[in-house]
Amino acid sequence: MATDDIPLDDKAKRMRDLLSSFYYPYHGSSPKAHSNYENLDSINSASFDPEHYMNLLVQKSNLEELLRKHVEMAAEIKNLDTDLQMLVYENYNKFISATDAIKWMKSNIVGMEANMEQLLDKIMSVQSRSDRVNTSLFEKREHIEKLHRTRNLLRKVQFIYDLPARLAKCIKSEAYADAVKFYIGAMPIFKGIWRLSFQDCKRASEDAIIIILKNLQGKLFSDSESIQARAEAAVLLKQLDFPVDSLQAKLLEKLERSLGDLQLKTNEIVNVLREPNDPSKQGKGFDSIPGIGHEVSVHGFAEAIRAYRVIFPDSESQLIKLAQNLVIKHFEITEQRVKRRISSTNFLGALRAIWDDVLLMDGVLSEAALSNFSLEVAHATVKKYVASTFTYLLQDISDALLKVKVSPKEAAEEHPLQVALEASKKTVLQGSMDVLLDFRQLLDDELGLLVKLRAFIIDWVQEGFQDFFKSLDGCFLLLSGRKNSSSQDQGFSEGALGEKVLAGLVLVLAQLSVFIEQTAIPRISEEIAVSFSSGGARGHENGHVFVSGEICQLFQLGGEKLLHHYINIRTRRVSTLLRKRFTTPNWVKHKEPREVHMFVDLFLQELKAVDSEVKQILPEGLLRKHQRSDSNGSTNSSRSNALLDDKMSRSNTQKARSQLLETHLAKLFKQKVEIFTKVEYTQESVETTIVKLCLKSLQEYVRLQTFNRSGFQQIQLDIHFLRTLLKENIEAEEAIDFLLDEVIVAASERCLDPIPLEPPILDKLVQVKLAKSKGT
């Protein structure tokens, strides 16, 4: 396709025509140039040929295109005529305006030269008259100036004669500044050419100045005078050429003493903050009346330093030390308040007051660089505040846990363990959130002191939570009795401490550890990640100080240990009961059993207490059924019970002893029952584990004794009664039956004449016991 057929805008077409006309003239030798020129776009070129254009247009266009071209050209002609008309109108208006302006100038400039000549004549006339007036008044002016000088001289002479009286009045009214100003003003006259004429006045004035010097010295060393008054006295003494430098040590000592008084006023401010619960003092703080007094005192101290710098230019180092001591004392007082617990609002108020004092002192003693100095001191104070906040949070949690001080009977009625657990959960989670909120106020505050410490605060918060949870884990161990309170107690055994600990508290600690691991730590980690994860002084390359995974693992292991410790405490109490039961009677001479022994009631009472505690703390759960191992034989487990019933049905001793051999053989081939499984945080798992351990302890105590027939039958009766009640409360029937059978087998092995009671007799004695229990 030829390039002539490509549609182009007007500007591109004109550019192409210009280039074409420059490089390829119309009559050139290039046929391509001739063909490029012969197109419909050459109407805008300088060498436009109308006849050639019309011929070319007729050749290349049909009728419809010619009509459209006609309409377009007519519209363009009309638009060009309109534009030309508007341009003519605009230029015509401009020509009219210019003509009017020229006419106005011509009409106003006529007569200008005559007016200027009149003005010049008037100016010359005024100047001549002014010269005549100055000439006529010259002598009078000189006379007036001479009289004025004489009047001033007379006033000075009168001032000299009146000076002693003026000084006396100033002494009487204690206007020592005016007296010094008057005396210094008269000194040039006393030392001038008229000094001999005013000897009496000079002598009287010097006597008055001596009195003023004594009064100023007394004012300078008076403890009742303010810092401003002392500084003013020192300045006046220096103006009177008194050797003030010799008093520098005493004056600085006075200034240091005034610093002590200023610190006492600061203590008054702290006392306002000590009773936040007092309605009469609520809303007071650094904005209260003592705070205003403190501000005035600091301003006075600053003014005194400014005056001392003027009096003693070489005392800069001592003044810097005093200013630094003021900042140190402020922070020491704040640290004392932090030790007694202070809210974040009051702490921010204290820092703000200190920072205002620092900025004020910087204005009068910039060489001290108190801003940087206070930053170093505040570094330790803010860090102690963060640490003390975590300490008080730990104390709150410990106080909430130590409220578990009730008996098992009260626990069953009022559910105090559940209340203590919920209160502890709230204290841990809500307390941690409140602590984060307080620390967030420190980060969001625009105080210059805190802005410079912001990176350190982020690291301290993360490190504080890491140490707090480690300390909390240690507190749990200490409250549970598993950890000694001091290194001197390392000789005490775990069991000795465990006996002194309330078992319900240990269970609360175990469940609280689970709550911390699963709920509190993730929530706190999320808040720390939002507000305290970036901008720390450690930097991202060193990692975060707060490692939630480590804390979760710590409380996971701690919770498991505490749960096992609770089981051990409860099992140990039952073991003590069993030890007394089996070591007290003489089993070889035991009498025929008449009823279930009292130790069974005590044992069931302990289990009831366990049931009450775990139902308050632990959730219900599906107890995992015990599985048997198929690797140790194929004999059914019921074989042991069948052999035992068969053995009990025999009536003579020889058959019973032969039955023992069969029992041992059956134990070798029967399938083993999985007795001890992993303890879970459920009611059934904990109760079942405690019952298993107690029955296992019962079996071991049985193995240590030797029984006669009656003793063996007593054990049989007690176990039969336990079997009846444990089946109603414990779901792991198979494991419980196995352990009870083991106790009977162990008793039969240690029996001299293992003849069991008949089943009807056992049932009858058990029914009597059950009826008696229901009646009571």
Solvent accessible surface area in square Angstrom, and as a share of the most:
residue,aa,sasa,rsa
1,M,207,0.93
2,A,62,0.48
3,T,89,0.52
4,D,60,0.31
5,D,96,0.50
6,I,93,0.47
7,P,124,0.78
8,L,64,0.32
9,D,93,0.48
10,D,95,0.49
11,K,142,0.60
12,A,39,0.30
13,K,57,0.24
14,R,112,0.41
15,M,100,0.45
16,R,68,0.25
17,D,19,0.10
18,L,110,0.55
19,L,95,0.47
20,S,19,0.12
21,S,55,0.35
22,F,154,0.64
23,Y,138,0.53
24,Y,104,0.40
25,P,79,0.49
26,Y,59,0.22
27,H,164,0.73
28,G,37,0.35
29,S,119,0.77
30,S,34,0.22
31,P,110,0.69
32,K,139,0.59
33,A,1,0.01
34,H,68,0.30
35,S,54,0.35
36,N,37,0.19
37,Y,31,0.12
38,E,43,0.19
39,N,12,0.06
40,L,51,0.25
41,D,35,0.18
42,S,11,0.07
43,I,64,0.32
44,N,101,0.52
45,S,20,0.13
46,A,117,0.91
47,S,74,0.47
48,F,65,0.27
49,D,69,0.36
50,P,79,0.50
51,E,134,0.60
52,H,48,0.22
53,Y,8,0.03
54,M,102,0.45
55,N,84,0.43
56,L,14,0.07
57,L,10,0.05
58,V,85,0.49
59,Q,145,0.64
60,K,112,0.48
61,S,18,0.12
62,N,88,0.45
63,L,131,0.65
64,E,122,0.55
65,E,63,0.28
66,L,48,0.24
67,L,105,0.52
68,R,128,0.47
69,K,61,0.26
70,H,123,0.55
71,V,97,0.56
72,E,79,0.35
73,M,63,0.28
74,A,48,0.37
75,A,49,0.38
76,E,103,0.46
77,I,100,0.51
78,K,147,0.62
79,N,88,0.45
80,L,118,0.59
81,D,83,0.43
82,T,70,0.41
83,D,88,0.45
84,L,112,0.56
85,Q,93,0.41
86,M,102,0.45
87,L,95,0.47
88,V,85,0.49
89,Y,111,0.42
90,E,89,0.40
91,N,57,0.29
92,Y,131,0.50
93,N,90,0.46
94,K,134,0.57
95,F,139,0.58
96,I,75,0.38
97,S,70,0.45
98,A,52,0.40
99,T,63,0.37
100,D,80,0.42
101,A,52,0.40
102,I,95,0.48
103,K,131,0.55
104,W,169,0.59
105,M,119,0.53
106,K,133,0.57
107,S,75,0.49
108,N,73,0.37
109,I,115,0.58
110,V,120,0.69
111,G,41,0.40
112,M,96,0.43
113,E,141,0.63
114,A,53,0.41
115,N,89,0.45
116,M,111,0.50
117,E,115,0.51
118,Q,107,0.48
119,L,94,0.47
120,L,107,0.53
121,D,95,0.49
122,K,135,0.57
123,I,94,0.47
124,M,113,0.50
125,S,46,0.30
126,V,101,0.58
127,Q,103,0.46
128,S,47,0.30
129,R,150,0.55
130,S,52,0.34
131,D,79,0.41
132,R,146,0.53
133,V,81,0.46
134,N,76,0.39
135,T,106,0.61
136,S,77,0.50
137,L,76,0.38
138,F,116,0.49
139,E,136,0.61
140,K,131,0.56
141,R,103,0.38
142,E,82,0.37
143,H,107,0.48
144,I,111,0.56
145,E,76,0.34
146,K,125,0.53
147,L,98,0.49
148,H,99,0.44
149,R,147,0.54
150,T,62,0.36
151,R,130,0.48
152,N,51,0.26
153,L,83,0.41
154,L,111,0.55
155,R,145,0.53
156,K,112,0.47
157,V,45,0.26
158,Q,103,0.46
159,F,52,0.21
160,I,0,0.00
161,Y,121,0.46
162,D,48,0.25
163,L,0,0.00
164,P,31,0.20
165,A,56,0.43
166,R,96,0.35
167,L,0,0.00
168,A,56,0.43
169,K,145,0.61
170,C,11,0.07
171,I,35,0.18
172,K,182,0.77
173,S,79,0.51
174,E,114,0.51
175,A,32,0.25
176,Y,18,0.07
177,A,44,0.34
178,D,60,0.31
179,A,0,0.00
180,V,0,0.00
181,K,128,0.54
182,F,46,0.19
183,Y,25,0.09
184,I,73,0.37
185,G,47,0.45
186,A,0,0.00
187,M,44,0.20
188,P,91,0.57
189,I,29,0.14
190,F,1,0.00
191,K,139,0.59
192,G,22,0.21
193,I,142,0.72
194,W,119,0.42
195,R,116,0.42
196,L,138,0.69
197,S,76,0.49
198,F,12,0.05
199,Q,66,0.29
200,D,107,0.55
201,C,14,0.08
202,K,54,0.23
203,R,135,0.49
204,A,42,0.33
205,S,0,0.00
206,E,65,0.29
207,D,78,0.40
208,A,12,0.09
209,I,12,0.06
210,I,89,0.45
211,I,84,0.43
212,I,0,0.00
213,L,36,0.18
214,K,139,0.59
215,N,53,0.27
216,L,1,0.01
217,Q,54,0.24
218,G,44,0.42
219,K,51,0.22
220,L,0,0.00
221,F,61,0.25
222,S,32,0.20
223,D,94,0.49
224,S,105,0.67
225,E,56,0.25
226,S,60,0.39
227,I,28,0.14
228,Q,86,0.38
229,A,17,0.13
230,R,20,0.07
231,A,6,0.05
232,E,87,0.39
233,A,1,0.01
234,A,0,0.00
235,V,46,0.26
236,L,13,0.06
237,L,0,0.00
238,K,84,0.36
239,Q,91,0.40
240,L,26,0.13
241,D,131,0.68
242,F,47,0.20
243,P,90,0.56
244,V,5,0.03
245,D,100,0.52
246,S,88,0.57
247,L,27,0.14
248,Q,34,0.15
249,A,79,0.61
250,K,120,0.51
251,L,1,0.00
252,L,15,0.07
253,E,94,0.42
254,K,22,0.09
255,L,3,0.02
256,E,95,0.43
257,R,114,0.42
258,S,11,0.07
259,L,6,0.03
260,G,29,0.28
261,D,78,0.40
262,L,6,0.03
263,Q,27,0.12
264,L,110,0.55
265,K,90,0.38
266,T,11,0.06
267,N,54,0.28
268,E,97,0.44
269,I,0,0.00
270,V,10,0.06
271,N,61,0.32
272,V,20,0.11
273,L,10,0.05
274,R,116,0.42
275,E,85,0.38
276,P,83,0.52
277,N,134,0.69
278,D,42,0.22
279,P,108,0.68
280,S,80,0.51
281,K,69,0.29
282,Q,112,0.50
283,G,83,0.80
284,K,100,0.42
285,G,8,0.08
286,F,46,0.19
287,D,135,0.70
288,S,13,0.08
289,I,142,0.72
290,P,42,0.27
291,G,7,0.07
292,I,100,0.51
293,G,33,0.31
294,H,11,0.05
295,E,94,0.42
296,V,93,0.53
297,S,21,0.14
298,V,1,0.00
299,H,82,0.36
300,G,4,0.04
301,F,0,0.00
302,A,2,0.01
303,E,83,0.37
304,A,0,0.00
305,I,0,0.00
306,R,103,0.38
307,A,17,0.13
308,Y,4,0.01
309,R,71,0.26
310,V,94,0.54
311,I,1,0.00
312,F,1,0.00
313,P,103,0.65
314,D,113,0.58
315,S,0,0.00
316,E,58,0.26
317,S,80,0.51
318,Q,89,0.40
319,L,0,0.00
320,I,32,0.16
321,K,134,0.57
322,L,12,0.06
323,A,0,0.00
324,Q,47,0.21
325,N,46,0.23
326,L,1,0.00
327,V,2,0.01
328,I,58,0.30
329,K,82,0.35
330,H,5,0.02
331,F,2,0.01
332,E,71,0.32
333,I,17,0.09
334,T,8,0.04
335,E,29,0.13
336,Q,91,0.40
337,R,13,0.05
338,V,4,0.02
339,K,142,0.60
340,R,111,0.40
341,R,112,0.41
342,I,17,0.09
343,S,58,0.38
344,S,5,0.03
345,T,94,0.55
346,N,33,0.17
347,F,0,0.00
348,L,15,0.08
349,G,14,0.14
350,A,6,0.04
351,L,0,0.00
352,R,95,0.35
353,A,17,0.13
354,I,8,0.04
355,W,23,0.08
356,D,77,0.40
357,D,11,0.06
358,V,1,0.00
359,L,90,0.45
360,L,46,0.23
361,M,0,0.00
362,D,31,0.16
363,G,64,0.62
364,V,12,0.07
365,L,0,0.00
366,S,76,0.49
367,E,83,0.37
368,A,7,0.05
369,A,46,0.35
370,L,0,0.00
371,S,26,0.17
372,N,92,0.47
373,F,41,0.17
374,S,0,0.00
375,L,43,0.22
376,E,124,0.55
377,V,32,0.18
378,A,0,0.00
379,H,61,0.27
380,A,46,0.35
381,T,0,0.00
382,V,0,0.00
383,K,94,0.40
384,K,99,0.42
385,Y,5,0.02
386,V,3,0.01
387,A,57,0.44
388,S,21,0.14
389,T,19,0.11
390,F,12,0.05
391,T,80,0.46
392,Y,37,0.14
393,L,7,0.03
394,L,39,0.19
395,Q,92,0.41
396,D,44,0.23
397,I,0,0.00
398,S,18,0.12
399,D,66,0.34
400,A,12,0.09
401,L,0,0.00
402,L,73,0.36
403,K,153,0.65
404,V,3,0.02
405,K,152,0.64
406,V,44,0.25
407,S,51,0.33
408,P,66,0.42
409,K,151,0.64
410,E,77,0.35
411,A,6,0.05
412,A,52,0.40
413,E,122,0.55
414,E,120,0.54
415,H,88,0.39
416,P,24,0.15
417,L,4,0.02
418,Q,82,0.36
419,V,96,0.55
420,A,9,0.07
421,L,5,0.03
422,E,89,0.40
423,A,43,0.33
424,S,0,0.00
425,K,42,0.18
426,K,143,0.61
427,T,33,0.19
428,V,0,0.00
429,L,35,0.17
430,Q,88,0.39
431,G,15,0.14
432,S,0,0.00
433,M,27,0.12
434,D,64,0.33
435,V,10,0.06
436,L,11,0.05
437,L,107,0.53
438,D,38,0.20
439,F,0,0.00
440,R,89,0.32
441,Q,67,0.30
442,L,0,0.00
443,L,10,0.05
444,D,78,0.40
445,D,25,0.13
446,E,139,0.62
447,L,17,0.09
448,G,25,0.24
449,L,0,0.00
450,L,0,0.00
451,V,63,0.36
452,K,99,0.42
453,L,3,0.01
454,R,76,0.28
455,A,32,0.25
456,F,79,0.33
457,I,0,0.00
458,I,10,0.05
459,D,18,0.09
460,W,20,0.07
461,V,0,0.00
462,Q,6,0.03
463,E,75,0.34
464,G,13,0.13
465,F,0,0.00
466,Q,13,0.06
467,D,71,0.37
468,F,6,0.03
469,F,0,0.00
470,K,87,0.37
471,S,53,0.34
472,L,0,0.00
473,D,17,0.09
474,G,15,0.14
475,C,20,0.12
476,F,1,0.01
477,L,35,0.18
478,L,79,0.39
479,L,27,0.14
480,S,0,0.00
481,G,4,0.04
482,R,72,0.26
483,K,100,0.42
484,N,27,0.14
485,S,84,0.54
486,S,51,0.33
487,S,92,0.59
488,Q,165,0.74
489,D,38,0.19
490,Q,120,0.53
491,G,80,0.77
492,F,113,0.47
493,S,67,0.43
494,E,80,0.36
495,G,21,0.20
496,A,45,0.35
497,L,40,0.20
498,G,0,0.00
499,E,89,0.40
500,K,161,0.68
501,V,26,0.15
502,L,63,0.31
503,A,4,0.03
504,G,1,0.01
505,L,11,0.05
506,V,0,0.00
507,L,0,0.00
508,V,0,0.00
509,L,0,0.00
510,A,0,0.00
511,Q,25,0.11
512,L,0,0.00
513,S,1,0.01
514,V,18,0.10
515,F,33,0.14
516,I,0,0.00
517,E,36,0.16
518,Q,121,0.54
519,T,59,0.34
520,A,0,0.00
521,I,1,0.00
522,P,67,0.42
523,R,107,0.39
524,I,0,0.00
525,S,28,0.18
526,E,105,0.47
527,E,58,0.26
528,I,8,0.04
529,A,61,0.47
530,V,116,0.67
531,S,28,0.18
532,F,2,0.01
533,S,32,0.21
534,S,71,0.46
535,G,52,0.50
536,G,22,0.21
537,A,55,0.43
538,R,98,0.36
539,G,29,0.28
540,H,133,0.59
541,E,147,0.66
542,N,88,0.45
543,G,33,0.32
544,H,97,0.43
545,V,29,0.17
546,F,17,0.07
547,V,69,0.40
548,S,38,0.24
549,G,47,0.46
550,E,78,0.35
551,I,0,0.00
552,C,31,0.18
553,Q,109,0.48
554,L,55,0.28
555,F,1,0.00
556,Q,83,0.37
557,L,86,0.43
558,G,5,0.05
559,G,1,0.01
560,E,56,0.25
561,K,102,0.43
562,L,2,0.01
563,L,3,0.01
564,H,86,0.38
565,H,2,0.01
566,Y,0,0.00
567,I,3,0.01
568,N,60,0.31
569,I,3,0.02
570,R,6,0.02
571,T,14,0.08
572,R,66,0.24
573,R,101,0.37
574,V,2,0.01
575,S,21,0.14
576,T,41,0.24
577,L,31,0.15
578,L,3,0.02
579,R,110,0.40
580,K,129,0.55
581,R,14,0.05
582,F,1,0.00
583,T,87,0.51
584,T,112,0.65
585,P,43,0.27
586,N,85,0.43
587,W,5,0.02
588,V,69,0.40
589,K,157,0.67
590,H,39,0.17
591,K,168,0.71
592,E,99,0.44
593,P,9,0.06
594,R,184,0.67
595,E,88,0.40
596,V,4,0.02
597,H,61,0.27
598,M,129,0.57
599,F,6,0.03
600,V,0,0.00
601,D,52,0.27
602,L,65,0.32
603,F,5,0.02
604,L,37,0.18
605,Q,117,0.52
606,E,33,0.15
607,L,24,0.12
608,K,149,0.63
609,A,16,0.13
610,V,3,0.02
611,D,38,0.19
612,S,24,0.16
613,E,9,0.04
614,V,0,0.00
615,K,120,0.51
616,Q,13,0.06
617,I,12,0.06
618,L,4,0.02
619,P,72,0.46
620,E,135,0.61
621,G,21,0.20
622,L,178,0.89
623,L,30,0.15
624,R,118,0.43
625,K,124,0.53
626,H,19,0.08
627,Q,113,0.50
628,R,67,0.25
629,S,47,0.31
630,D,119,0.62
631,S,94,0.61
632,N,63,0.32
633,G,34,0.33
634,S,104,0.67
635,T,30,0.17
636,N,101,0.52
637,S,30,0.20
638,S,62,0.40
639,R,104,0.38
640,S,19,0.12
641,N,65,0.34
642,A,59,0.46
643,L,30,0.15
644,L,14,0.07
645,D,90,0.46
646,D,64,0.33
647,K,1,0.00
648,M,27,0.12
649,S,77,0.50
650,R,60,0.22
651,S,98,0.63
652,N,61,0.31
653,T,46,0.27
654,Q,134,0.60
655,K,101,0.43
656,A,0,0.00
657,R,110,0.40
658,S,49,0.32
659,Q,0,0.00
660,L,29,0.14
661,L,116,0.58
662,E,68,0.31
663,T,7,0.04
664,H,76,0.34
665,L,85,0.42
666,A,2,0.02
667,K,63,0.27
668,L,129,0.64
669,F,119,0.49
670,K,19,0.08
671,Q,36,0.16
672,K,129,0.55
673,V,14,0.08
674,E,71,0.32
675,I,23,0.12
676,F,96,0.40
677,T,40,0.23
678,K,157,0.66
679,V,15,0.08
680,E,79,0.36
681,Y,55,0.21
682,T,24,0.14
683,Q,19,0.08
684,E,33,0.15
685,S,9,0.06
686,V,0,0.00
687,E,24,0.11
688,T,5,0.03
689,T,21,0.12
690,I,1,0.00
691,V,1,0.01
692,K,6,0.03
693,L,51,0.25
694,C,1,0.01
695,L,0,0.00
696,K,72,0.31
697,S,25,0.16
698,L,5,0.03
699,Q,2,0.01
700,E,76,0.34
701,Y,38,0.14
702,V,0,0.00
703,R,100,0.36
704,L,129,0.64
705,Q,37,0.17
706,T,46,0.27
707,F,0,0.00
708,N,29,0.15
709,R,107,0.39
710,S,21,0.14
711,G,0,0.00
712,F,0,0.00
713,Q,16,0.07
714,Q,8,0.04
715,I,3,0.02
716,Q,6,0.02
717,L,0,0.00
718,D,1,0.00
719,I,3,0.01
720,H,53,0.24
721,F,2,0.01
722,L,1,0.00
723,R,45,0.16
724,T,46,0.27
725,L,33,0.16
726,L,3,0.01
727,K,89,0.38
728,E,127,0.57
729,N,106,0.55
730,I,10,0.05
731,E,88,0.39
732,A,6,0.05
733,E,84,0.38
734,E,68,0.30
735,A,0,0.00
736,I,2,0.01
737,D,30,0.16
738,F,47,0.20
739,L,3,0.01
740,L,0,0.00
741,D,13,0.07
742,E,16,0.07
743,V,0,0.00
744,I,4,0.02
745,V,9,0.05
746,A,3,0.02
747,A,0,0.00
748,S,0,0.00
749,E,68,0.31
750,R,98,0.36
751,C,8,0.05
752,L,95,0.47
753,D,29,0.15
754,P,1,0.00
755,I,22,0.11
756,P,6,0.04
757,L,18,0.09
758,E,87,0.39
759,P,80,0.50
760,P,94,0.59
761,I,81,0.41
762,L,11,0.06
763,D,68,0.35
764,K,142,0.60
765,L,33,0.17
766,V,4,0.02
767,Q,110,0.49
768,V,78,0.45
769,K,20,0.09
770,L,33,0.17
771,A,65,0.50
772,K,104,0.44
773,S,54,0.35
774,K,171,0.73
775,G,69,0.66
776,T,141,0.82
